[in-house]
Structure formats: structure tokens, C-alpha cells
Amino acid sequence: MSKTGERPEEAEERWSAHLHRLWQASQDVQDVADMSRYVYESALAEPGAVAVTGSRWTGGALGYVRIATTDSPAPVTTTPPAGEVEEDAGRQPPAPGTGPAVHAHDLRRAPGFAPEGERLATAGARWALESRFRLGDDDWAAFSVGFAERPAPADEAVTRTRLVQLAELIVASHHRITAYREHDKRQIEDAFLAEASLQMDSSLDAEETLRRVARLAVPALAEGCVVHLCPPDGRLTPVAHAHVSASVQPWLDELTRESPWLTDLLNDVLEHREDAVLTGDDLAGSPFGPTAQGPGRAVRTLSVSPLRARGKAIGTLTFVYHRPGEDIPTPRLLGDLARRAALAIDTTTAYEQRRRHVELLQRQLLPGALPEWPGLDLHAAYEVADASLEVGGDFYDAVVDRDGRLALVIGDVCGRGAEAAALTGLARHTLRTLLEDGLPPARALERLNKALINQDTGRFVTALVAVLTPTGPATCAVEIVAAGHPRPLLRRADGRVEEIAGSGLFLGVLPDLGLRPARLDVTTGDTLVMFTDGLTEARSAQDVMFEELLPGAVADSAAAPDPSAELIARASKFRATGNDDTAVLVARMKGPQ
């Protein structure tokens, strides 16, 4: 919000930064505490504010109330006993399907809303603005700011607007976090299958993949595991085995190679394409069970699953259990694991074809060539940091509009994969079309923001647009607009490096971006450097971010034959962690030709 002595534009820029930090914190469930802290810090910064409260209501009962004051800014949460505080009959949340509602309270009279009103009054507040908003069908919350005196009408109007913005952001974050936790719960239920898939996907060698499955399955699923594969001659051959006891492994290895009983069982399972689970009398005459000798006496259950993929017999997956029957994995889990293992083997043959397709798609998301523009050298470089064959979301472009101006674009779509690729294509081609038609950069970003919100993907996009307009033989006027994107650097001809301020919220989340363009002039020898956060967030082994070294790197590399490639090379050499795709776009003024 605003601080005493701040100019309006400074207050707005700080507020935009608060919203940006809040949304970033909400992207990680582990950052919920940070998000809460940012919310309360923002509200307490309002002139005249003495306390801030937040409350959560479910089924007409208070779940918790949280308060922070200027004397004690760290929020303190109180959870009353169930049913102790009930909803005021006259205090109702917004109707379903409606947005946040802001209410004013004169605390010099009766507080009017419990229990927050009384707590705000105790903290010295005489006036309060309360924002109520729904989180679900029977779940709502309130966020209130208490003031020592009633704010001036203009200040109160600004506070009302920002309380609505905070509420909308909290609601959006709540829905995202709730969905994440529900998804996470489902993932926990299938934790072993997920880990098995990761292990199998980490190798393109079929036998190595199954060795990893065997090691992963013990002891998570069973005390012992054996993997057999079908070579070209069709005879099952053991390729991997594991047991919780190292002393038992030689016995298990010998048994899988020389036991006719086990060989017949495996072939029967493979022929009939059905799982087999044997226990008790089913193990009679086998090397397992109470009548067996040696380690086999401790085996209570044996399961065998066929490995088949796309109509082909791949092999078998056998588990040996010493545990009680109630602890044996379900047939669904065994069958799912076997299917994943079989598919992993078969999929290795399609790896190269997939790689070629991904490379082609990545090329389609970037321009084939940068345009020629008088008096300017353009350079661009792109580095893929991910080796999983997932398309990234970084992009750049350069277009000349109908009036001869040059528009430079760089951006980043949250996440990777097909959905990120689709949004990358939408973002780049939408901006290219709008900028080619001569639309101002802020208008172009607003149009793209509307298109992304209509997509309703839950992903956000950052973007930066710089438009260069010739003003003389060796000078250009530059207008720069950033939507949640890292600010560009300008290396002047005399070697000074400046950060260009052009700020706004990222795209695809909120309708109001709050864009504020930056305008400057460039001349011969000046170099404008635009980049994605993969460059700044590279970290050294000492946990130093490349962002700290970037101004010096820009100053040093401006004269290189290709400064974009030079910057990426320096970041790659510096990086120990912080792997992310990186795009760099550099415009270097050459002067009149």
C-alpha cells in the first residue's frame, strides 16, 4: 500500500511488487507462511493502520483469527475451541458466485463484527475496513485493516480497491493450493508407482531400467524381487534380482536360474497373460514355503506378473514375500507396475523419434531468423537446461512494424511440456501480430493478457517488449514495458551498465497489469540486453546467483562477436544449480551505415 512521503507512482510500483511477491509465494505450498507475512506487511504499511486481522469461517463457526499490529508485526494466530465463536447473524459472506465485498466499521461505536472488531479496537483502531470473500461453498474468510482514525475519502477508496485485489489474489491462491494438496494426496497413494516410473524413465537401457525397479521394489513392496526377460530365442532369462538380506541374494540368484518349478510357473503366467499369487498350499512342492529348505522356508507368498507391451511378451516380474498376507500389494498395484515396466522397455525404441519431434517443436517456438534493421546488430541465443525432452517456455522474437519501428520481445511461460509449449506459441505469435500492426507495447501486452486469462490454464507468463524508433542518424528512442519479467540492462558506450525500470504484473492471472513503460534514448555503442530468469537464477556451488555478476558480464561481453552467446556461456560455466532454460536477446547500436 502507500507510505507517508511516497509519490503516488512510487506507491503503485511498490504495491505491484507486493502483489508479484504474493503470487510467487503462492506458487509453492511451502511458501504459504511467506505469503501470509507479505499480506500483513502490505496492509500494515497503509498510513494510519495500527492493526490487521484475518479470519476463516466454516459452517458458521470460526476456524481461526490472526492479528498483526504495528507494535507486533508478526501475525499471531488463535484457534478457538470448536463452536466457541459463531457467525454473527448480520455478518454474511458475499453471495455464491460474487467477488469480495468491502465493509466499513466505526469502532468507536460497537465493534460490529466479532471477534476481529474487538481485537482491532484493543490495538488502538477506531475505524476498520473489512474485506469478506468466499473460499468455497461453506467456507469464507475476512481480512480487515484497523486505522487510528478514519482515512481521507481518497485514501479509503484506494484501500478498498487494494483490499479487493488482495482478496482476489488470496482466493486464486487458495484454489490453486487446495487443488495442489488434493493432487498431492493422490500422488502419495501411488508413491511407489510414481517413483518406479521416474526410475524407469531415467535410463534408455531396458535391463538397467528393470534392475532399478528390482532395487526400488525391495523392501518397499516385497523382501525379494526377480526380473526375467524374453530374449530373441524366447527363453526367459533372469536379468535382475534383489533381496533385503545380502546373504540370501546368492540363493535367490541360483534359484531363478535352476529351479524347474519356477521356470514352469513363469512360462505359464506369460502364456496365460495373468498375474499369479501363490500362498499356503499353492506353494507345495516348490522351493518356497514351510516345507522348503534354507531361506525358502521363510517365504509366505510368491507373486508373478507378466510383462507385456503393445501385444508383445517382454518378460516376468516376480516378488518374494516373507511378510504377512495382509501386507501383500494389491493386484492393481502389481499389474500397474508390470505394465509400466513393460512399456518402459518398449518405449526405448521410440526415444530417438520422440527426440527429433521435440527438437522440431522447439524450433517452431522461436523465430527462424532475426530481421535486419539499419544501424543495429541483433543477436539471440537459447540454451535448453532440461534433458527430459520436455519443451520449455522461454521465447524471444523481433519484428519490424508497418512504420519501420523495431519491436523486441522476450518472455517465459511457467512450466514445461505440451501445455507450456502451446502457451508459448500463443504468446509469441499474438505479440508478433499485434506489434507488426503497430500496437503500442503496453496495449499489446494487455491484449495478450486477456487472451491468456480466457485460456484458464492456471499458468502465468512473463514478457518484456522494447520498441525502438529512429530519431536521428545514430539515435533511437526506446519504449520498454515489462510484465512481471526481469528488467533489461543497458550497457552504454562508455561502459556504464544501467537497469531499465519498466514494471507491471505478469500475464494470465489478473486483468489489471498496472503496466508502467520506461522510455530512454540510445545511441552508437549502446547495447540493450534482454534475458529470461534462467540467466539470473543460475547459482554457483557457493550459492551465489549469477544475477550479482550480470552487470559486469554485460559490460565485458558487449563487444563480443555474439554477446548473447557469450552471456549464456558465462552463466553455464558459473552454474552449479538452478537449471532452467535461458534465452538472451541483445540489440547493439552500430550507428549510421
VOGU-3710 file (C-alpha; in Angstrom, 3 decimals, decimal comma):
1> msktgerpee> 0,000/0,000/0,000  1,353/3,583/0,480  3,808/5,057/2,927  3,949/8,643/4,141  6,019/10,811/1,794  5,803/8,429/-1,191  4,786/9,758/-4,563  1,682/8,038/-6,000  3,687/6,320/-8,713  6,170/5,008/-6,120
11> aeerwsahlh> 3,333/3,661/-4,017  1,782/1,967/-7,042  5,092/0,395/-8,046  5,627/-0,911/-4,517  2,080/-2,267/-4,420  2,613/-4,013/-7,762  5,789/-5,548/-6,350  3,831/-6,754/-3,285  1,246/-8,470/-5,491  4,015/-10,057/-7,525
21> rlwqasqdvq> 5,735/-11,386/-4,380  2,437/-12,683/-3,069  1,674/-14,604/-6,235  5,191/-16,033/-6,360  4,879/-17,191/-2,738  1,565/-18,866/-3,527  3,180/-20,977/-6,277  4,850/-23,156/-3,647  2,813/-24,721/-0,873  5,882/-24,402/1,332
31> dvadmsryvy> 5,717/-20,610/0,907  2,235/-20,152/2,420  3,818/-18,637/5,524  5,740/-16,154/3,367  2,561/-15,235/1,543  0,732/-14,582/4,812  3,596/-12,419/6,019  3,581/-10,373/2,796  -0,187/-9,819/3,078  0,037/-8,490/6,619
41> esalaepgav> 3,134/-6,404/5,888  1,361/-4,799/2,925  -1,706/-3,854/4,961  0,260/-2,553/7,936  2,146/-0,195/5,602  -1,065/1,775/4,982  -0,893/5,284/6,565  -2,777/5,287/9,821  -3,046/1,490/10,026  -2,478/0,142/13,533
51> avtgsrwtgg> -3,597/-3,486/13,197  -4,631/-6,097/10,665  -6,755/-9,193/11,233  -7,632/-12,241/9,191  -10,249/-14,867/9,967  -11,523/-18,110/8,456  -15,126/-19,357/8,836  -16,548/-22,772/8,010  -20,142/-23,850/8,550  -20,894/-20,727/10,553
61> algyvriatt> -18,051/-21,315/13,024  -14,725/-19,524/13,372  -11,744/-21,652/12,393  -9,068/-19,162/13,425  -8,371/-15,467/13,832  -4,983/-13,903/13,120  -3,795/-10,449/14,123  -0,731/-8,316/13,470  -0,090/-4,823/14,814  2,424/-2,097/14,142
71> dspapvtttp> 3,968/-2,855/17,549  3,986/-6,608/16,881  4,002/-7,085/13,069  4,460/-10,868/13,126  0,941/-12,350/12,727  -0,324/-14,263/15,779  -2,935/-16,957/15,166  -5,572/-18,042/17,675  -7,719/-21,138/17,162  -10,748/-21,124/19,453
81> pageveedag> -12,346/-24,352/20,695  -14,892/-25,793/18,294  -18,179/-23,883/18,396  -16,935/-21,214/20,835  -17,328/-18,354/18,330  -20,188/-18,455/15,880  -21,003/-16,246/12,948  -22,892/-13,009/13,612  -26,386/-13,281/12,167  -25,959/-9,946/10,421
91> rqppapgtgp> -22,475/-10,657/9,120  -22,812/-12,638/5,930  -20,208/-13,552/3,307  -20,709/-12,486/-0,316  -23,298/-14,466/-2,229  -22,028/-17,500/-4,151  -20,558/-16,534/-7,497  -19,815/-12,938/-6,451  -16,498/-11,290/-5,704  -15,098/-9,818/-2,485
101> avhahdlrra> -17,157/-7,224/-0,603  -15,613/-4,426/1,494  -17,401/-3,165/4,638  -16,570/-0,171/6,852  -16,848/-0,267/10,658  -16,810/2,618/13,124  -15,093/1,008/16,105  -15,862/3,963/18,377  -19,358/2,552/18,493  -19,998/-1,168/18,922
111> pgfapegerl> -17,251/-3,034/17,001  -19,924/-4,630/14,832  -18,055/-7,726/13,776  -16,748/-10,344/16,151  -14,170/-11,247/17,178  -11,997/-9,055/14,935  -13,642/-5,735/15,784  -12,904/-6,025/19,469  -9,298/-7,050/18,829  -8,739/-4,150/16,432
121> atagarwale> -10,235/-1,733/18,952  -7,981/-3,120/21,700  -4,990/-2,461/19,422  -5,993/1,213/19,174  -8,075/1,179/15,993  -11,081/3,479/15,708  -12,071/2,689/12,109  -11,822/-0,552/10,107  -12,233/-1,707/6,525  -13,165/-5,364/6,235
131> srfrlgdddw> -12,956/-7,435/3,035  -15,093/-10,597/3,006  -14,627/-13,234/0,346  -15,701/-16,793/-0,333  -13,232/-19,666/-0,448  -15,814/-22,410/-1,048  -19,486/-23,254/-0,730  -19,448/-23,195/3,075  -16,069/-21,598/3,577  -15,298/-17,885/3,701
141> aafsvgfaer> -12,725/-15,521/5,107  -12,309/-11,898/6,109  -9,305/-9,591/6,001  -9,553/-6,323/7,941  -7,395/-3,227/8,414  -7,840/-1,095/11,522  -6,924/2,633/11,473  -6,247/5,054/14,289  -8,645/7,466/12,579  -10,877/7,213/9,553
151> papadeavtr> -8,752/7,733/6,403  -9,432/10,569/3,983  -12,004/9,615/1,332  -9,397/9,294/-1,434  -7,132/7,117/0,735  -10,077/4,998/1,832  -11,068/4,436/-1,808  -7,549/3,276/-2,648  -7,522/0,944/0,360  -10,877/-0,536/-0,626
161> trlvqlaeli> -9,565/-1,275/-4,123  -6,435/-2,912/-2,783  -8,333/-4,992/-0,272  -10,363/-6,369/-3,166  -7,144/-7,101/-5,073  -5,660/-8,877/-2,061  -8,827/-10,900/-1,582  -8,910/-11,928/-5,247  -5,281/-12,994/-5,084  -5,856/-14,925/-1,840
171> vashhritay> -8,871/-16,709/-3,366  -6,954/-17,630/-6,521  -4,019/-18,861/-4,450  -6,320/-20,800/-2,108  -7,941/-22,624/-5,014  -4,563/-23,438/-6,520  -3,121/-24,644/-3,201  -6,233/-26,723/-2,449  -6,024/-28,393/-5,848  -2,312/-28,992/-5,325
181> rehdkrqied> -2,868/-30,673/-1,965  -5,633/-32,886/-3,299  -3,377/-33,882/-6,159  -0,509/-34,452/-3,757  -2,683/-36,735/-1,645  -3,465/-38,857/-4,695  0,216/-38,957/-5,548  1,079/-40,191/-2,053  -1,349/-43,072/-2,539  0,586/-44,064/-5,649
191> aflaeaslqm> 4,016/-43,056/-4,348  5,737/-46,273/-5,289  4,367/-46,280/-8,836  5,459/-42,702/-9,329  8,962/-43,445/-8,091  9,146/-46,555/-10,235  8,198/-44,523/-13,296  10,901/-41,977/-12,508  13,486/-44,712/-12,191  12,441/-46,359/-15,431
201> dssldaeetl> 12,403/-43,058/-17,296  15,916/-42,227/-16,130  17,543/-44,866/-18,351  17,204/-45,830/-22,000  18,639/-49,280/-21,343  15,887/-51,882/-20,738  17,866/-54,197/-18,461  19,200/-51,306/-16,402  15,672/-49,973/-16,072  14,442/-53,253/-14,609
211> rrvarlavpa> 17,436/-53,582/-12,310  16,392/-50,248/-10,869  12,821/-51,480/-10,470  14,103/-54,540/-8,591  16,146/-52,396/-6,244  13,256/-49,976/-5,757  10,713/-52,736/-5,031  12,785/-54,144/-2,173  11,794/-53,602/0,594  9,003/-51,190/-0,406
221> laegcvvhlc> 6,843/-53,961/-1,909  8,484/-57,244/-1,018  11,538/-58,859/0,578  12,763/-60,197/-2,768  12,341/-59,375/-6,455  13,426/-61,122/-9,672  13,110/-59,824/-13,229  13,154/-62,179/-16,238  13,286/-61,002/-19,851  12,481/-62,767/-23,104
231> ppdgrltpva> 15,485/-62,678/-25,457  15,033/-63,397/-29,193  15,122/-67,175/-28,622  12,074/-66,866/-26,344  13,656/-68,480/-23,271  13,145/-66,489/-20,087  16,422/-65,255/-18,656  16,892/-63,614/-15,225  18,399/-60,193/-15,654  17,999/-58,657/-12,188
241> hahvsasvqp> 17,336/-59,725/-8,632  17,376/-58,111/-5,184  16,739/-59,212/-1,602  16,694/-57,346/1,721  19,303/-59,749/3,072  22,627/-59,754/1,250  23,299/-63,313/2,439  20,099/-64,532/0,738  20,807/-62,961/-2,650  23,105/-65,793/-3,902
251> wldeltresp> 20,367/-68,331/-3,067  17,756/-66,275/-4,929  20,048/-65,854/-7,932  20,731/-69,605/-8,150  17,064/-70,450/-7,719  15,921/-68,175/-10,552  18,345/-69,890/-12,948  17,982/-73,544/-11,970  14,511/-74,207/-10,497  12,294/-76,144/-12,993
261> wltdllndvl> 9,275/-75,426/-10,795  9,801/-71,668/-11,018  10,556/-71,829/-14,751  7,275/-73,672/-15,424  5,363/-71,131/-13,324  6,860/-68,172/-15,175  6,120/-69,654/-18,591  2,547/-70,447/-17,554  1,987/-66,872/-16,365  3,450/-65,466/-19,564
271> ehredavltg> 1,341/-67,772/-21,731  -1,956/-67,061/-19,967  -1,175/-63,346/-19,504  -2,494/-63,344/-15,935  -0,932/-62,497/-12,586  -0,367/-65,404/-10,198  -0,320/-65,062/-6,402  0,631/-68,264/-4,562  0,465/-68,830/-0,820  -0,078/-71,700/1,633
281> ddlagspfgp> -0,878/-74,974/-0,184  -0,217/-73,305/-3,555  3,497/-73,435/-2,716  3,531/-77,222/-2,078  6,391/-78,898/-3,967  8,104/-75,573/-4,594  11,393/-74,209/-3,245  9,254/-71,806/-1,169  7,053/-72,222/1,871  7,364/-74,034/5,230
291> taqgpgravr> 8,378/-77,381/3,688  11,250/-75,853/1,692  14,876/-75,815/2,753  17,120/-72,866/3,614  15,907/-69,276/3,089  12,913/-70,524/1,109  11,201/-71,676/4,355  10,600/-68,036/5,301  8,678/-67,284/2,073  4,955/-66,933/2,778
301> tlsvsplrar> 3,742/-65,687/-0,585  5,001/-65,541/-4,174  3,580/-63,316/-6,921  4,382/-63,347/-10,651  3,208/-60,714/-13,156  3,619/-60,927/-16,933  5,474/-58,112/-18,674  3,676/-57,355/-21,943  3,594/-54,197/-24,012  1,816/-53,393/-27,282
311> gkaigtltfv> 0,980/-57,045/-27,897  4,495/-58,330/-27,210  5,791/-60,607/-24,421  8,602/-58,795/-22,607  9,226/-60,999/-19,563  8,041/-61,542/-15,983  8,239/-59,741/-12,658  8,413/-61,969/-9,544  8,106/-60,883/-5,902  9,029/-62,962/-2,855
321> yhrpgedipt> 7,285/-62,083/0,417  8,244/-63,013/3,964  5,627/-60,597/5,357  2,036/-61,480/6,391  -0,584/-61,803/3,680  -2,390/-58,585/4,629  0,754/-56,638/3,742  0,970/-58,016/0,201  0,477/-55,376/-2,535  -2,895/-55,343/-4,264
331> prllgdlarr> -3,313/-56,955/-7,701  -3,942/-53,484/-9,119  -0,563/-52,256/-7,890  1,278/-55,349/-9,135  -0,413/-55,201/-12,522  0,190/-51,454/-12,882  3,856/-51,814/-12,027  4,265/-54,651/-14,520  2,592/-52,637/-17,276  4,795/-49,629/-16,607
341> aalaidttta> 7,936/-51,738/-16,642  6,964/-53,431/-19,901  6,103/-50,150/-21,551  9,394/-48,623/-20,393  11,309/-51,325/-22,259  9,266/-50,986/-25,404  9,376/-47,215/-25,300  13,156/-47,059/-25,520  12,953/-47,933/-29,199  10,804/-44,838/-29,847
351> yeqrrrhvel> 13,121/-42,492/-27,966  15,024/-41,146/-30,949  11,862/-40,435/-32,894  10,416/-38,511/-29,953  13,640/-36,523/-29,554  13,521/-35,418/-33,170  9,886/-34,329/-32,833  10,614/-32,293/-29,688  13,557/-30,556/-31,322  11,369/-29,648/-34,284
361> lqrqllpgal> 8,651/-28,256/-32,000  11,173/-26,221/-30,007  12,486/-24,673/-33,225  8,937/-23,743/-34,229  8,535/-21,765/-30,987  11,464/-19,492/-31,879  11,926/-17,250/-34,926  13,820/-18,748/-37,824  15,947/-15,610/-38,236  16,177/-12,130/-36,753
371> pewpgldlha> 15,293/-9,208/-39,033  17,833/-6,780/-40,471  17,443/-3,241/-39,133  19,626/-0,291/-40,141  22,282/0,676/-37,635  21,648/-2,248/-35,307  23,205/-5,636/-34,608  20,731/-8,203/-33,277  21,885/-11,360/-31,519  19,888/-14,087/-29,786
381> ayevadasle> 20,843/-17,305/-28,010  18,832/-20,078/-26,359  20,049/-22,828/-24,038  17,927/-25,821/-23,019  18,867/-26,819/-19,492  16,414/-29,720/-19,173  17,391/-33,111/-20,596  13,968/-34,756/-20,198  12,801/-33,972/-23,734  10,088/-31,609/-22,489
391> vggdfydavv> 9,564/-28,406/-24,426  10,386/-25,307/-22,403  8,531/-21,998/-22,239  11,224/-19,380/-22,910  10,799/-17,428/-26,146  12,024/-14,339/-27,980  11,202/-12,519/-31,198  11,985/-9,391/-33,186  9,601/-7,767/-35,692  9,532/-4,617/-37,768
401> drdgrlalvi> 6,142/-2,879/-37,725  4,409/-1,164/-40,622  6,001/2,182/-39,709  9,525/0,760/-39,692  9,948/0,554/-35,908  11,682/-2,467/-34,413  9,920/-4,391/-31,631  11,966/-6,779/-29,492  10,157/-9,412/-27,423  11,314/-11,870/-24,797
411> gdvcgrgaea> 9,207/-13,952/-22,416  8,820/-17,047/-20,292  5,836/-19,369/-19,774  5,557/-21,064/-16,381  6,372/-24,779/-16,543  7,332/-27,214/-19,283  5,637/-29,690/-21,584  2,860/-29,613/-24,149  0,656/-27,074/-22,347  3,577/-24,721/-21,821
421> aaltglarht> 4,535/-25,122/-25,482  1,000/-24,259/-26,590  1,001/-21,106/-24,451  4,475/-20,201/-25,707  3,253/-20,365/-29,289  0,140/-18,345/-28,412  2,166/-15,672/-26,585  4,858/-15,228/-29,231  2,559/-15,227/-32,242  -0,018/-12,962/-30,572
431> lrtlledglp> 2,621/-10,394/-29,691  4,219/-10,653/-33,135  0,891/-9,985/-34,870  -0,072/-7,081/-32,618  3,343/-5,441/-32,760  3,606/-5,823/-36,522  0,332/-3,880/-36,744  1,941/-1,050/-34,777  0,086/-1,538/-31,493  1,925/0,127/-28,561
441> paralerlnk> 3,735/-2,406/-26,366  1,505/-1,870/-23,307  -1,635/-2,372/-25,398  -0,155/-5,483/-26,998  0,627/-6,988/-23,570  -2,867/-6,158/-22,312  -4,412/-7,907/-25,320  -2,229/-10,950/-24,725  -3,137/-10,931/-21,021  -6,826/-11,064/-21,900
451> alinqdtgrf> -6,241/-13,974/-24,294  -4,269/-15,903/-21,653  -6,912/-15,370/-18,960  -9,529/-16,694/-21,371  -7,411/-19,849/-21,755  -7,861/-20,513/-17,988  -4,796/-22,748/-17,765  -3,622/-21,673/-14,315  -0,191/-20,827/-15,762  1,330/-17,350/-15,869
461> vtalvavltp> 3,550/-15,741/-18,488  6,189/-13,045/-18,118  7,059/-10,854/-21,078  9,155/-7,832/-21,972  8,664/-5,657/-25,058  11,063/-2,967/-26,271  10,149/-0,792/-29,281  12,937/1,165/-30,996  12,034/4,257/-33,045  14,753/6,057/-35,071
471> tgpatcavei> 15,135/9,706/-34,011  18,307/10,574/-35,901  21,156/9,074/-37,925  22,683/7,477/-34,828  19,957/7,631/-32,162  16,771/5,784/-31,270  14,005/6,341/-28,773  13,202/3,173/-26,856  9,951/2,337/-25,053  10,176/-0,666/-22,722
481> vaaghprpll> 7,301/-2,404/-20,966  7,820/-5,366/-18,604  5,007/-7,651/-17,456  6,488/-9,494/-14,489  9,694/-10,076/-16,460  13,289/-9,427/-15,328  14,296/-5,872/-16,163  16,724/-5,467/-19,074  20,196/-3,998/-18,780  21,602/-1,217/-20,945
491> rradgrveei> 25,326/-1,042/-21,459  26,238/2,485/-22,500  29,057/3,204/-24,920  31,231/4,481/-22,049  30,920/1,134/-20,233  28,253/2,059/-17,666  25,535/-0,565/-17,129  22,006/0,576/-16,188  18,939/-1,413/-15,169  15,870/-0,193/-17,061
501> agsglflgvl> 12,737/0,182/-14,936  9,533/-0,748/-16,732  7,255/-2,674/-14,408  3,930/-4,480/-14,288  2,323/-7,752/-13,211  2,845/-10,976/-15,108  0,291/-12,119/-17,667  -2,554/-14,588/-17,417  -3,604/-14,061/-13,780  -5,189/-10,665/-13,074
511> pdlglrparl> -6,984/-8,397/-15,573  -5,216/-5,231/-14,380  -1,491/-5,435/-15,164  -0,524/-1,990/-13,841  1,985/-1,536/-16,681  4,340/1,447/-16,482  6,537/1,932/-19,555  10,124/3,141/-19,355  11,434/5,487/-22,036  15,035/6,252/-22,912
521> dvttgdtlvm> 17,320/7,153/-25,782  20,149/5,027/-27,171  22,966/5,929/-29,493  26,020/4,444/-31,181  27,828/1,964/-28,942  24,903/1,362/-26,602  23,801/-2,252/-26,083  20,393/-3,369/-24,804  20,377/-6,828/-23,159  17,106/-8,711/-22,554
531> ftdgltears> 17,007/-12,133/-20,883  14,882/-14,709/-19,057  15,332/-15,685/-15,411  17,343/-18,769/-16,311  20,291/-16,379/-16,680  19,928/-14,528/-13,381  18,955/-17,556/-11,260  21,960/-19,710/-12,121  23,737/-20,475/-8,834  27,319/-21,320/-8,053
541> aqdvmfeell> 28,395/-24,071/-5,683  28,710/-21,322/-3,044  25,030/-20,389/-3,584  25,875/-17,101/-5,305  23,413/-16,123/-8,016  24,657/-15,073/-11,448  22,412/-12,016/-11,091  25,117/-10,473/-8,913  27,702/-10,869/-11,666  25,413/-9,996/-14,567
551> pgavadsaaa> 26,166/-6,238/-14,858  29,874/-6,959/-15,092  29,285/-9,770/-17,586  27,162/-7,450/-19,721  29,845/-4,777/-19,632  32,557/-7,252/-20,640  30,634/-9,112/-23,348  29,083/-6,166/-25,184  31,942/-6,077/-27,688  31,982/-9,863/-28,277
561> pdpsaeliar> 31,072/-11,110/-31,786  27,894/-12,608/-30,316  27,221/-11,098/-26,867  24,094/-13,240/-26,333  26,025/-16,499/-26,735  28,841/-15,098/-24,589  26,451/-14,341/-21,703  24,887/-17,800/-21,841  28,327/-19,411/-21,935  29,396/-17,473/-18,850
571> askfratgnd> 26,238/-18,423/-16,960  26,622/-22,092/-17,932  30,203/-22,147/-16,704  29,133/-20,433/-13,478  26,066/-22,627/-12,847  26,224/-25,469/-10,327  22,488/-25,435/-9,579  19,428/-23,534/-10,762  18,925/-25,379/-14,017  16,426/-23,603/-16,258
581> dtavlvarmk> 16,131/-22,770/-19,917  17,749/-19,465/-20,802  17,016/-17,007/-23,611  19,047/-13,862/-24,301  18,264/-11,161/-26,884  20,810/-8,378/-27,499  20,457/-5,207/-29,584  23,721/-3,320/-30,211  23,653/0,140/-31,819  26,199/0,436/-34,615
591> gpq> 25,300/3,936/-35,743  24,779/5,149/-39,342  25,956/2,827/-42,121
//
